[in-house]
């Protein structure tokens, strides 16, 4: 069992050492060091979290909340630093999703063979 955990920690280190993570970290630090970008990014994340929380609780999202979210998204997409951060985050998420598919392949094969 320890071998799987060792592999998981090796994978964590590989992610931290990857160009995707380093790029994300650099762009994140650049946004956090710019006070206006930091506030804009935090507003974006807060809006995202509020809407996700409402969805998870089964609450309806109002048209007003949807419009506010659209405005926040448009605003952050216009900021070059935040836009780069979001692109870097997407690149790393793509890698993590691919790794997840590899990790869960034995389960997929097991359950997929039952059909």
C-alpha positions, 0 to 999 in steps of 0.5 A: 500500500505504501508504494501507491502513496509514494507514487502519489507524493512523487506525482505531487512533486512532478506537478510542482516541478512542471512548467504548467505549475510554475507558469501558474505560480508566476502569473498568480504572484503577478496578479497578487502583487498588483492591488487592482488586479488582486481585488478584481480577481478576488471579486471574481473568485467570490462571485464564483464561490457564491454561485457554486454554493447556491447550486450545491444547496439547490437554490435558484440563481437569480437573473441579477446574480447571473448578470453580475457574474457575466459582468465580473467575467467580462471585467477579468477577461479584459485584464491581461494579467488575470486572463493569463492566470486563467489560461495558465490555470486551464493548462494545469487543469488539463494536465491534472484531468489527464493524470486523473484519467490515467489513475482511474483507468483500472476502475474504468476497465473493471466497471466497463468490462461488466457491460 
